[in-house]
C-alpha cells in the first residue's frame, strides 16, 4: 500500500487526466480524488492488520450487500482491496 501511494503521487497528473477523459471531472476534483486515494493507501498501510479479521454484522436478511459510488473510479479500486 505504501508503494501504491508513492506511485499515485508520482503519476498524479497522468491519472488526473484519465479521470478527466473517462469521467468528465474537473481538474481540481481529479487531483482531489488521487490525493484521497494516496491518503487511503497510507491509512490502509498503517492499519491493515486490524482490518484483516472478519466482521459479521447481523441483519434481518440472509445476505446483505454494500453499494458503492460508481463515479470515483480510483477510489473504488482501493475500496476493493
N, C-alpha and C positions, 0 to 999 in steps of 0.2 A: 504494500500500500504506500509505503514511503517512496519507493521508486516511481510508482504511478503518479504521485503528487509532483515529483520532480519533472516527469515527462509532461504532465499537463501544464506546469509553469513554463517549461522551456518552449512548448509549442502552442502557447495560449492564443497568439494571433491567428495561426493556421486553423485551430479548432473553432475559434470565434467566426472565422469566415465560413466554415462549413455550416455552423448554426444559422448564420445569416442566409446562406444559399438554400439550405434544406427546409428551414422553418420560418424564414422571413422575420426573425427577431432583429431589433435594432442593435447596433454595435455595443452600446453600453450594457444592454441586457445579456448579450452574448458573452461579453467579458465577465459579467457578474455570475453567469452560470458556470463558467470554467473556474472562477475563484471559489465558488461554493463547492465545487467538486474537489478542488485542492484541499479545502478545509475538511470535507468529509473523509477524504483519504487519510489525512493526518489524524483525524479523530478515530477512525477505524483502526489505524495502526497502533494507536495508543491504548485503545480499549477492546481490541479484538478478542482477547482471551475471555473476557467477561460476557461477550456476546455469543460464544460458541455453544452454550447449553440450550437445550430445548425449553421452550416456554409454552405450556398448554394453557390456553385461555378458554374456559368453558363458555359455550353459547347454547342457545336453545336448539341449534341445528346440528346435524351430524358433521357437517363441514362448513367452514366459513372461509371467505377469501378477502384479501385486501386489494383494493383497487388503487392504481397509481395514475398520476397525471401522465398524459402522452406527450406533452409539448416541452418537455425538458429532457431531451434525449440523452445527454451526457449523464445527468443525474439518475435517470432510470437505470442506466448501466451499473452505476455504483450501488444502487439500492438492491440490485440482484446479486451482488457479491456475497 
